Each structure stands twice: as structure tokens, then as C-alpha cells.
């Protein structure tokens, strides 16, 4: 498992820093958040060997407000390759 943390600061000069650690604690220890007014933090848990993203989230920070967006990677679905795929007319939703 690999944890990636990316911090983007917007002011006074835009800059992006990237940290990678074998554990969440190792990656988090590298982060130095100062009193920057505006920044965004991206955190991802990755399984590099199988090219799998186990989940990630963003934190947007602006002065005294923050917005957190959690991505749970729920887009997976099962299909049966032997299921017939004939179309019987138009579909409407």
C-alpha cells in the first residue's frame, strides 16, 4: 500500500508539493501546513502492484472555511459475460 498526499497552495505564488509514504503516518509526518490562507490537499490510498486506487479525498481550505470531498470509488459493478445482450426496442428512463 502506498499513500500519496499532494498539497497545492494558491497564494502568494502557486506551488504543489507531493509526499509519498508506505504508511499514512509516514506520509502525514512530511506535511508542513503553515498559515497559508488558501490551499487544497489531496490524499490517496493506492495499491501500486495491482494499479488500484482504494479511495481518496480532497480538502479545500479558504481562510476559516473548509470543504471535504470523499471519493469512495463505488463505480465498480459486476457483469455476466454470458448474459444475452439483445435489444428489444428503445429504452426510456
N, C-alpha and C positions, 0 to 999 in steps of 0.2 A: 504494500500500500504506500502511496506517495501523497503527500498533502502539498498543494500549491496555494500560495497566498500572493495576491497581486494588489498593490496599493497605488492608486493614481491620485496625485494632488493637483489641483487645478490652478491655485494661486500661490505665490505671485507668478511663478513660472511652471507650466505643466511638466510633470515628471512622473514616471512609472517605475516602481520598484517591485521586484519579483523574488519571492522566497520559496524554497522547496525543502521539505523535510520528510524523513521516514516516519515521523510521528507528528500528530497535531501539535504536541507540546514543543517539539524541536523547531517546527516552522514558526509557531507563535512567539517563541523566545527571540526570534530575529527581528520582530516588528518593533519599530520605534515610532509611535504616533505622538507627534507633538501637538501644539495647539493650533494646527492648521485649520482654517475655517471651513474649507470645502475639500472633501475627498471621497473616493469610493474604494471599498475593499471588496475583493473577490476571493472566495475560498472554495477550493475544490478537493474532493477525495477521489483519487484516481488509482485504478489498478492497471499499471503500465503493461504488464505482461500480456493481459488479455484486451488491452485498449478499451477499458471500461471506465466510464465516469459514474461513480457511485452516488453522486449528489453534489450540489454546490449551492452557494448563496452569495448574494450581493448585499452590501450595506452602503447606502448613500448617506453622507453626513454633510449638513449645511448649517453652520452656526450652532443653534441649540436644538435642531431637529434631525431625526434620522429615519430612514426608510429601509426596511429589510425585505428582500425578495428571496424566498426559498424555492429552489428548483429540486424537486424530488425525483425527477426522471421517471415519471409514471407513463411514459409513452409506449411502453412495451405491451405487446399483445400477442396472443397465440393464434396460429392458423393451422389448419389441417391441409397439407398439400394434396390430399386425395379427395377433398371435398369438391363436388362439381361446381363449376363457375359459369353456368349458363345464365343468360339474361332473358327474362320474360317480360320485355317491355320496359317502359320508363319507370324510374323511381322518383317519388316526390316526398319531400320532408316538410 
